[in-house]
Amino acid sequence: MNFRRGARSEEPEINLIPLIDVVLVIIIFLMLTTTFSKVSGLEINLPSGDAAEAETVPNEINVAINAAGDVLVNRQAVGERSIEALAAALGKAVPAGRDDPVVVISADAKAAHQSVVNVMQAAQRAGLAHITFATQTPAR
């Protein structure tokens, strides 16, 4: 029995409006979470020369700390481990006529952290602001 004589059946259709809304939200999310990095670089070709190397006085102070905590400033042992004695030794090791030398700290891997901190404080008291650490690449 067909009670709907003149009624046509509706054809199924896909509603695209919610699909477009979801796609736009995803695009906005991706735009906001994308990080933009600007990578720039210069290709530089340095000039070469055949001039003899000028003798330069090293502008660095080498400080070595062994595993026992003993400190050597330019291969000269420092008697005391106090910050004042280290600052005096660093002050004497400043090369003549050089401004602001670099303090290179070479500490043993098993040296106490406090020994390194003491050398850094002594360098600060001696007025030496540039400090760097020497490392060793592992043998392969």
KARAZI-V532250 format. One record per run of one state. SS is the DSSP state (a for helix, b for strand, c for the rest). FROM is the first residue (numbers start at 0). TO is the last residue. If there is no record, write none. Layout:
ss: {SS SS}
from: {FROM FROM}
to: {TO TO}
//
This chain:
ss: {c a c b c b c b c a c b c a c b c}
from: {0 16 33 59 65 70 73 75 77 82 92 101 107 112 125 129 133}
to: {15 32 58 64 69 72 74 76 81 91 100 106 111 124 128 132 139}
//
